Amino acid sequence: MPLFQAPADIRSQPVTLTASTEAQTYALFALAIGLTVFGVFLGIAVAPALIRSGMHVPLLIAELAIVFTARWWISKTPLNYLLFAFFPLLSGITVTPYLLSVLAGYVNGGAILLNALVATGFMSAAAAVFGRRIAGNLLHFSGILFLGVIGLLIMGVLQIFFPLLRTGVFELFISGGGILIFAIFLAVDLQRVAAQSRVRANPIILALSLYLDIFNLFLYILRFMIALSGERR
């Protein structure tokens, strides 16, 4: 499953955010969410074939490539819109086997998925209020948060080779840290959008940042709930 965040230095040339730019950012974000849902439906149909063929691994690598090459394609129209649309669609497809494994592997898998979605919605709303109402500039925390994301990536790799890290207190600690990092990152990015001042960003990268924040927030909430209350079949 994708566990990554756009690097803090991935930015286009400076532009001035306006009300219309802010609206475009949220419209692109809504489009990304819709494409993810569509991707999940596609993923349900192709999940068995993906797992049998091992194609989910190249697709995950393709997702990472899109994110980490964003500095190159973000200002190239229409490539930027095509890749921005392709990324959430691909994310929806690649996350589907994991979601299906939750439903199949846990007695309360459906309830956990629903609760994770609801919790993500509430935490996103709270982050939006916090990011817009707080007087301080949260953008100063971007560097620290990015280091936190790197730490999560390292822990994710270690969990592959050390199964003990995928259980009990270790999983609660890692997933809890992921929730905290991406919730704060979401508040930071929402404040960046709301500022409507001259920043090194554009609507596509802003929408991509918001999407990655919420997508990863959902995944870590889901992992936390599974570790806390998952009942294996």
Rosetta silent file (secondary structure, phi, psi, omega in degrees, C-alpha in Angstrom):
SEQUENCE: MPLFQAPADIRSQPVTLTASTEAQTYALFALAIGLTVFGVFLGIAVAPALIRSGMHVPLLIAELAIVFTARWWISKTPLNYLLFAFFPLLSGITVTPYLLSVLAGYVNGGAILLNALVATGFMSAAAAVFGRRIAGNLLHFSGILFLGVIGLLIMGVLQIFFPLLRTGVFELFISGGGILIFAIFLAVDLQRVAAQSRVRANPIILALSLYLDIFNLFLYILRFMIALSGERR
SCORE:     score description
SCORE:     0.000 S_00000001
   1 L     0.000  149.712 -176.622    0.000    0.000    0.000 S_00000001
   2 L   -75.026  124.802  177.271    1.223    3.511   -0.685 S_00000001
   3 L  -130.634   80.106 -174.090    2.787    5.174    2.315 S_00000001
   4 L  -154.044  165.030 -179.159    4.416    8.358    1.050 S_00000001
   5 L  -140.442  143.307  178.888    4.184   12.100    0.939 S_00000001
   6 L   -59.914  132.702  178.361    5.305   14.607   -1.653 S_00000001
   7 L   -58.062  149.519 -176.449    8.710   16.055   -0.720 S_00000001
   8 L   -65.514  -23.184 -176.677    8.679   19.559    0.684 S_00000001
   9 L   -91.742    3.962  177.822   10.929   20.823   -2.121 S_00000001
  10 L   -82.339  101.066 -177.465    8.612   19.709   -4.937 S_00000001
  11 L  -147.078  155.244  173.603    7.242   23.046   -6.072 S_00000001
  12 L   -93.973 -170.189  178.023    6.718   24.962   -9.296 S_00000001
  13 L   -69.401  153.121 -176.532    7.615   28.564   -9.915 S_00000001
  14 L   -57.350  137.665  172.521    5.978   31.141   -7.600 S_00000001
  15 E  -135.226  161.428  177.462    2.410   32.115   -8.370 S_00000001
  16 E   -95.966  122.224  178.723   -0.067   34.296   -6.549 S_00000001
  17 L   -75.014  133.556  175.672   -2.934   32.396   -5.014 S_00000001
  18 L  -123.032  174.817  178.817   -6.323   33.955   -5.624 S_00000001
  19 H   -58.532  -38.811  179.772   -9.829   32.956   -4.646 S_00000001
  20 H   -68.856  -35.653  176.647  -10.217   31.272   -8.027 S_00000001
  21 H   -65.167  -40.588  177.904   -6.923   29.416   -7.546 S_00000001
  22 H   -62.971  -43.562  178.453   -8.100   28.224   -4.151 S_00000001
  23 H   -63.207  -39.186  178.869  -11.376   27.039   -5.667 S_00000001
  24 H   -65.015  -37.759  178.145   -9.468   25.256   -8.423 S_00000001
  25 H   -59.276  -48.408 -178.336   -7.307   23.530   -5.824 S_00000001
  26 H   -70.838  -30.275  176.106  -10.322   22.111   -4.007 S_00000001
  27 H   -66.747  -42.327  177.281  -11.995   21.170   -7.295 S_00000001
  28 H   -65.173  -38.223  177.633   -8.902   19.204   -8.316 S_00000001
  29 H   -63.641  -44.097  177.893   -8.809   17.577   -4.895 S_00000001
  30 H   -61.414  -39.297  176.631  -12.468   16.547   -5.204 S_00000001
  31 H   -61.206  -42.089 -179.968  -11.691   15.116   -8.634 S_00000001
  32 H   -62.380  -41.453  178.481   -8.826   13.102   -7.138 S_00000001
  33 H   -63.803  -44.170  179.156  -11.105   11.637   -4.466 S_00000001
  34 H   -61.724  -40.993  178.771  -13.695   10.710   -7.090 S_00000001
  35 H   -67.863  -32.154  176.364  -11.061    9.041   -9.269 S_00000001
  36 H   -64.681  -44.682  177.882   -9.806    7.098   -6.258 S_00000001
  37 H   -60.176  -43.969  177.611  -13.289    5.726   -5.609 S_00000001
  38 H   -61.973  -39.680  178.259  -13.555    4.783   -9.275 S_00000001
  39 H   -63.218  -35.718  177.367  -10.134    3.153   -9.038 S_00000001
  40 H   -63.740  -43.059  178.167  -11.298    1.062   -6.082 S_00000001
  41 H   -62.591  -40.320  175.275  -14.228   -0.252   -8.118 S_00000001
  42 H   -64.537  -40.568 -179.112  -11.831   -1.119  -10.935 S_00000001
  43 H   -62.111  -35.366  178.153   -9.486   -2.680   -8.416 S_00000001
  44 H   -59.516  -37.403 -178.640  -12.211   -4.988   -7.117 S_00000001
  45 H   -74.301  -32.267 -173.131  -12.515   -6.434  -10.611 S_00000001
  46 H  -109.489   -1.144 -175.758   -8.781   -6.857  -11.216 S_00000001
  47 H   -54.447  -48.614  179.831   -7.440   -7.487   -7.685 S_00000001
  48 H   -58.428  -41.743  179.843   -7.066  -11.285   -8.050 S_00000001
  49 H   -66.761  -38.120  178.739   -5.205  -10.876  -11.343 S_00000001
  50 H   -61.026  -45.772 -176.985   -2.975   -8.161   -9.852 S_00000001
  51 H   -68.243  -43.918 -178.917   -1.976  -10.357   -6.933 S_00000001
  52 H   -63.871  -39.765 -176.322   -1.406  -13.490   -9.033 S_00000001
  53 H   -84.111  -15.604 -176.401    0.680  -11.659  -11.622 S_00000001
  54 L    76.438   12.731 -177.171    2.611   -9.545   -9.130 S_00000001
  55 L   -70.745  -16.446 -178.913    1.700   -6.419  -11.110 S_00000001
  56 H   -65.199  -27.835  179.251    0.749   -4.534   -7.951 S_00000001
  57 H   -68.517  -51.276  175.240    4.457   -4.035   -7.188 S_00000001
  58 H   -58.664  -34.111  179.373    5.283   -2.244  -10.492 S_00000001
  59 H   -67.782  -38.581  176.058    2.117   -0.178  -10.053 S_00000001
  60 H   -64.484  -39.524  176.900    3.229    0.911   -6.580 S_00000001
  61 H   -63.941  -37.952  177.669    6.616    1.855   -8.030 S_00000001
  62 H   -63.201  -39.040  176.796    4.814    3.854  -10.723 S_00000001
  63 H   -60.174  -48.356  178.983    2.936    5.764   -8.005 S_00000001
  64 H   -60.043  -40.473 -179.838    6.188    6.659   -6.282 S_00000001
  65 H   -62.566  -40.297  179.217    7.703    7.716   -9.603 S_00000001
  66 H   -62.269  -43.808 -178.454    4.798   10.072  -10.293 S_00000001
  67 H   -66.896  -49.029 -172.600    5.175   11.734   -6.895 S_00000001
  68 H   -80.179   -5.855  171.882    8.939   12.060   -6.884 S_00000001
  69 L  -105.888   10.119 -175.857    9.097   13.385  -10.457 S_00000001
  70 H   -58.711  -32.407 -179.744    6.374   15.960   -9.800 S_00000001
  71 H   -60.263  -30.216 -179.348    8.908   18.795   -9.878 S_00000001
  72 H   -80.851  -43.476 -171.586    9.527   17.981  -13.543 S_00000001
  73 H   -96.316   -9.401 -170.068    5.948   17.478  -14.786 S_00000001
  74 L   -64.179  -26.958 -177.959    3.943   19.792  -12.538 S_00000001
  75 L  -105.951    9.524 -178.059    4.251   22.815  -14.859 S_00000001
  76 L  -102.814  104.043  179.011    3.956   20.947  -18.170 S_00000001
  77 L   -91.267  136.281    6.286    0.414   21.210  -19.568 S_00000001
  78 L   -93.890    7.185 -177.787   -1.430   18.953  -20.374 S_00000001
  79 H   -57.905  -37.272 -178.043    0.932   16.331  -18.909 S_00000001
  80 H   -63.106  -41.110  179.229    0.403   17.708  -15.400 S_00000001
  81 H   -70.020  -37.237  179.864   -3.370   17.251  -15.574 S_00000001
  82 H   -65.085  -46.467 -179.794   -3.044   13.773  -17.095 S_00000001
  83 H   -69.981  -35.614  177.239   -0.627   12.543  -14.427 S_00000001
  84 H   -62.589  -38.892  179.029   -2.612   14.226  -11.671 S_00000001
  85 H   -74.163  -36.162 -177.611   -5.728   12.349  -12.820 S_00000001
  86 H   -70.047  -34.816 -175.005   -3.870    9.072  -13.354 S_00000001
  87 H   -61.103  -53.833  179.298   -2.264    9.065   -9.908 S_00000001
  88 H   -65.364  -32.459  175.751   -5.429    8.812   -7.731 S_00000001
  89 H   -61.747  -44.727  178.310   -6.960    6.334  -10.169 S_00000001
  90 H   -65.595  -39.277  178.255   -3.852    4.186   -9.798 S_00000001
  91 H   -61.708  -41.368  178.220   -3.886    4.640   -6.021 S_00000001
  92 H   -62.235  -39.717  179.757   -7.463    3.395   -5.869 S_00000001
  93 H   -67.684  -45.836 -174.118   -6.556    0.292   -7.865 S_00000001
  94 H   -74.020  -25.599  179.986   -3.436   -0.560   -5.860 S_00000001
  95 H   -82.138  -16.490 -175.599   -5.028   -0.044   -2.438 S_00000001
  96 H   -59.679  -45.031  177.859   -7.973   -2.330   -3.248 S_00000001
  97 H   -56.374  -36.972  177.965   -6.198   -5.650   -2.492 S_00000001
  98 H   -66.550  -44.369  179.057   -5.353   -4.311    0.975 S_00000001
  99 H   -62.858  -41.029  178.658   -8.935   -3.188    1.601 S_00000001
 100 H   -66.046  -34.236  178.192  -10.246   -6.563    0.444 S_00000001
 101 H   -67.563  -32.083  175.831   -7.785   -8.328    2.747 S_00000001
 102 H   -66.748  -45.101  179.508   -9.196   -6.350    5.669 S_00000001
 103 H   -64.433  -39.693 -176.419  -12.732   -7.391    4.767 S_00000001
 104 H   -82.272  -29.243 -172.362  -11.749  -11.022    4.255 S_00000001
 105 H   -93.408  -11.723 -176.565   -9.278  -11.376    7.109 S_00000001
 106 E  -128.799  136.889  178.955  -11.184   -9.780    9.983 S_00000001
 107 L   -59.387  -40.667 -179.105  -14.609  -10.576   11.397 S_00000001
 108 L  -101.215   27.752 -177.040  -15.194   -6.870   12.006 S_00000001
 109 H   -60.306  -41.060  179.118  -13.368   -5.748    8.853 S_00000001
 110 H   -62.796  -43.171  179.185  -16.382   -3.919    7.415 S_00000001
 111 H   -65.420  -38.846  179.012  -16.939   -1.986   10.637 S_00000001
 112 H   -63.553  -44.366  178.354  -13.246   -1.111   10.837 S_00000001
 113 H   -60.992  -45.551  179.920  -13.251    0.247    7.279 S_00000001
 114 H   -63.295  -44.860  179.676  -16.361    2.316    7.915 S_00000001
 115 H   -63.739  -36.385  178.578  -15.006    3.660   11.205 S_00000001
 116 H   -65.947  -40.145  177.391  -11.704    4.534    9.534 S_00000001
 117 H   -63.586  -45.219 -179.795  -13.513    6.502    6.828 S_00000001
 118 H   -64.210  -45.062 -179.949  -15.610    8.368    9.402 S_00000001
 119 H   -62.445  -37.965  177.032  -12.585    9.075   11.594 S_00000001
 120 H   -62.500  -41.505  177.836  -10.675   10.375    8.574 S_00000001
 121 H   -61.855  -45.991 -179.616  -13.535   12.738    7.797 S_00000001
 122 H   -66.002  -42.993 -179.514  -13.668   14.072   11.353 S_00000001
 123 H   -67.636  -34.754  176.944   -9.899   14.460   11.624 S_00000001
 124 H   -65.621  -41.870  177.656   -9.754   16.220    8.257 S_00000001
 125 H   -63.811  -42.221  178.899  -12.446   18.653    9.384 S_00000001
 126 H   -63.983  -40.814  178.204  -10.594   19.264   12.646 S_00000001
 127 H   -64.196  -36.902  178.792   -7.338   19.854   10.753 S_00000001
 128 H   -64.267  -45.292  179.098   -9.124   22.325    8.467 S_00000001
 129 H   -63.970  -45.270 -178.886  -10.474   24.311   11.416 S_00000001
 130 H   -63.045  -45.753 -177.745   -7.118   24.213   13.187 S_00000001
 131 H   -64.498  -33.449 -177.308   -5.154   25.217   10.104 S_00000001
 132 H   -86.998  -28.851 -174.355   -7.413   28.161    9.313 S_00000001
 133 H   -91.753  -28.215 -176.167   -8.000   29.454   12.849 S_00000001
 134 L   -67.117  139.862 -176.624   -4.551   29.208   14.397 S_00000001
 135 L   -77.685  -30.840 -176.651   -2.665   32.494   14.354 S_00000001
 136 L   -71.803  162.024  178.814    0.800   30.964   13.999 S_00000001
 137 L   -90.938  107.568 -178.250    2.453   29.993   10.733 S_00000001
 138 H   -76.003  -13.437 -176.727    2.391   26.196   10.499 S_00000001
 139 H   -61.786  -21.898  179.215    4.505   26.178    7.338 S_00000001
 140 H   -65.211  -20.119 -177.543    7.624   26.249    9.524 S_00000001
 141 H   -86.821   -2.739 -175.032    6.871   22.654   10.524 S_00000001
 142 H   -57.860  -44.160 -178.625    7.025   21.319    6.949 S_00000001
 143 H   -62.927  -44.482  179.712   10.666   20.265    7.179 S_00000001
 144 H   -64.089  -42.144 -179.977   10.201   18.432   10.475 S_00000001
 145 H   -64.444  -38.204  178.503    7.077   16.709    9.180 S_00000001
 146 H   -64.477  -37.466  174.678    8.872   15.577    6.042 S_00000001
 147 H   -62.683  -37.007  176.259   11.572   14.007    8.203 S_00000001
 148 H   -62.528  -39.424  177.984    8.761   12.248   10.046 S_00000001
 149 H   -64.682  -40.803  176.360    7.463   10.878    6.740 S_00000001
 150 H   -60.046  -41.084  177.211   10.950    9.585    5.917 S_00000001
 151 H   -61.354  -40.034  177.503   10.950    7.879    9.303 S_00000001
 152 H   -64.000  -39.939  177.760    7.611    6.240    8.498 S_00000001
 153 H   -62.628  -42.500  179.133    9.000    4.985    5.190 S_00000001
 154 H   -63.377  -44.188  178.891   12.014    3.493    6.962 S_00000001
 155 H   -64.084  -35.871  177.701    9.787    1.811    9.540 S_00000001
 156 H   -62.447  -40.096  177.384    7.600    0.477    6.729 S_00000001
 157 H   -66.689  -43.006  179.325   10.633   -1.166    5.124 S_00000001
 158 H   -62.143  -35.062  179.206   11.749   -2.608    8.477 S_00000001
 159 H   -64.857  -27.069  177.809    8.278   -4.065    9.008 S_00000001
 160 H   -66.174  -40.160 -174.372    8.689   -6.062    5.799 S_00000001
 161 H   -94.422  -18.468 -179.917   11.810   -7.807    7.102 S_00000001
 162 L  -124.794   92.313 -176.071   10.943   -7.943   10.821 S_00000001
 163 H   -55.669  -27.624 -179.362    7.397   -9.327   11.331 S_00000001
 164 H   -58.785  -31.989 -179.125    7.526   -8.490   15.042 S_00000001
 165 H   -72.338  -10.179  179.621    7.264   -4.799   14.124 S_00000001
 166 H   -93.471    4.339 -174.485    3.905   -5.477   12.458 S_00000001
 167 L  -123.003  159.031  168.482    2.247   -6.623   15.672 S_00000001
 168 H    52.690 -133.755 -174.025    0.986   -5.283   18.978 S_00000001
 169 H   -62.391  -35.807 -178.841    2.493   -2.188   20.511 S_00000001
 170 H   -61.156  -46.739 -179.696    4.916   -1.647   17.627 S_00000001
 171 H   -67.016  -38.953  176.625    2.128   -1.369   15.052 S_00000001
 172 H   -62.111  -42.283 -179.349    0.081    0.889   17.330 S_00000001
 173 H   -65.501  -46.344 -178.163    3.089    3.147   17.835 S_00000001
 174 H   -66.879  -47.948 -179.094    3.961    3.339   14.123 S_00000001
 175 H   -67.693  -36.255  176.000    0.391    3.829   12.905 S_00000001
 176 H   -63.288  -40.198  175.819   -0.311    6.329   15.691 S_00000001
 177 H   -63.497  -38.746  177.216    2.753    8.300   14.634 S_00000001
 178 H   -63.387  -40.818  177.558    1.526    8.238   11.039 S_00000001
 179 H   -60.095  -47.603 -178.530   -1.862    9.594   12.093 S_00000001
 180 H   -62.321  -46.514 -176.948   -0.240   12.449   14.000 S_00000001
 181 H   -63.157  -47.436 -175.837    2.188   13.345   11.199 S_00000001
 182 H   -76.667  -26.148  174.310   -0.367   13.371    8.388 S_00000001
 183 H   -66.483  -42.898  178.088   -3.021   15.157   10.451 S_00000001
 184 H   -69.525  -40.057  177.674   -0.555   17.981   11.127 S_00000001
 185 H   -59.437  -38.942  178.452    0.648   17.903    7.519 S_00000001
 186 H   -63.327  -43.537  177.920   -2.967   18.323    6.414 S_00000001
 187 H   -61.839  -40.702  178.543   -3.378   21.374    8.655 S_00000001
 188 H   -61.611  -47.769 -177.595   -0.142   22.817    7.240 S_00000001
 189 H   -69.600  -33.983  176.119   -1.237   22.304    3.634 S_00000001
 190 H   -67.270  -37.046  176.250   -4.721   23.663    4.295 S_00000001
 191 H   -66.616  -36.058  178.221   -3.164   26.780    5.812 S_00000001
 192 H   -62.897  -42.413  178.815   -0.961   27.096    2.733 S_00000001
 193 H   -66.206  -44.271 -175.172   -4.027   27.008    0.485 S_00000001
 194 H   -69.764  -21.684 -175.008   -5.980   29.429    2.675 S_00000001
 195 H   -62.232  -36.281 -179.569   -3.158   31.973    2.851 S_00000001
 196 L    51.248   44.986  178.065   -3.748   33.205   -0.732 S_00000001
 197 L  -126.068  178.487 -177.488   -0.373   34.854   -0.767 S_00000001
 198 E   -73.967  109.825  177.980    2.720   34.497   -2.938 S_00000001
 199 E  -133.671  164.153 -178.916    4.073   31.012   -2.271 S_00000001
 200 L   -86.979   74.802 -177.992    6.049   28.513   -4.275 S_00000001
 201 L  -156.728  167.989  171.036    3.108   26.357   -5.219 S_00000001
 202 L  -142.011  169.368 -173.945    0.370   25.967   -7.813 S_00000001
 203 H   -57.129  -36.575 -177.477   -3.154   24.491   -7.690 S_00000001
 204 H   -68.154  -45.871 -179.095   -2.107   21.057   -8.935 S_00000001
 205 H   -68.701  -33.616  176.437    0.676   20.572   -6.385 S_00000001
 206 H   -64.455  -45.907  179.603   -1.570   21.937   -3.624 S_00000001
 207 H   -64.486  -39.516  178.237   -4.337   19.515   -4.561 S_00000001
 208 H   -63.713  -40.518  178.674   -1.836   16.650   -4.788 S_00000001
 209 H   -62.976  -45.950  178.383   -0.484   17.510   -1.334 S_00000001
 210 H   -60.970  -42.172 -179.165   -3.975   17.561    0.185 S_00000001
 211 H   -61.950  -47.092 -179.892   -4.796   14.262   -1.499 S_00000001
 212 H   -63.324  -39.162  177.467   -1.653   12.556   -0.194 S_00000001
 213 H   -57.335  -53.563 -173.931   -2.290   13.912    3.301 S_00000001
 214 H   -72.564  -38.616  179.224   -5.824   12.536    3.509 S_00000001
 215 H   -61.354  -47.432  179.830   -5.106    9.281    1.657 S_00000001
 216 H   -71.871  -33.089  174.728   -2.240    8.413    3.981 S_00000001
 217 H   -59.120  -45.537  178.227   -4.159    9.637    7.020 S_00000001
 218 H   -60.143  -44.916 -178.068   -6.916    7.157    6.157 S_00000001
 219 H   -63.331  -40.198 -179.920   -4.436    4.304    5.714 S_00000001
 220 H   -73.185  -35.566  174.154   -2.768    4.938    9.062 S_00000001
 221 H   -62.587  -42.614  178.689   -6.104    5.280   10.853 S_00000001
 222 H   -61.060  -45.709  178.497   -7.143    1.975    9.289 S_00000001
 223 H   -62.367  -40.496  179.961   -3.919    0.303   10.433 S_00000001
 224 H   -63.197  -44.171 -179.297   -4.325    1.730   13.932 S_00000001
 225 H   -67.244  -36.560  176.991   -7.888    0.439   14.225 S_00000001
 226 H   -64.186  -45.380  179.987   -6.883   -2.996   12.956 S_00000001
 227 H   -65.425  -31.641 -175.996   -4.055   -3.198   15.496 S_00000001
 228 H   -82.201  -42.042 -171.074   -6.361   -1.969   18.257 S_00000001
 229 H  -137.231    9.829 -179.226   -9.544   -3.946   17.648 S_00000001
 230 L   -65.942  131.466  178.405   -9.122   -6.243   14.637 S_00000001
 231 L  -112.822  104.365 -177.513  -10.596   -9.727   15.172 S_00000001
 232 E   -66.519  145.650  178.291   -9.010  -12.211   12.794 S_00000001
 233 L   -71.874    0.000    0.000  -11.214  -14.874   11.255 S_00000001
